[in-house]
């Protein structure tokens, strides 16, 4: 049933295909070669969906099929923002080292939207590759868009555990707490925007990243931002 669904021009066909791949990935034979071929389809929507499906398969079945990696890397040059974003997400789910350098190159190009940059940070989160550290740090210093979402970048730096990220993360933490009262900071450290009048869960994300890295330079700023009691959220770390 999958090949006819992929070839169909009906939007509902894509919805049905997504449902099959997302909710029943173990009970159907997934045509990886056909999905790879669809990455070259004339329709931008189909190219985007094919990349999405390859990512969903990797996430839902834990079968990180490496056959799709070269084609997904090629898709990073697609003219369609949505297609590139889907390809980035899929490469993050497959988590193949071959994608690290192309993703870094795309990040350093500086032409991507904030949403795409955030997706690149997310894709690099689990790679653990130190080549990504300096490019990710540079995105923290991107002041062009004051509303850029740094969560994925911060999480990636924490997971990679590079000491080079400590000072930039501390600097970002100090910037985020400017003008906040103790209660707002404490609420943010609980990691929930529901309890925080500011909705600033980035403070929690930065603190969490600093605990993963485990550098003592982070102790004074963490202690200074509020009641130490709220740091118990991080447990033994």
Order of alpha helices (4+ residues) and beta strands (2+ residues): alpha-alpha-alpha-alpha-alpha-alpha-alpha-alpha-alpha-alpha-alpha-alpha-alpha-alpha
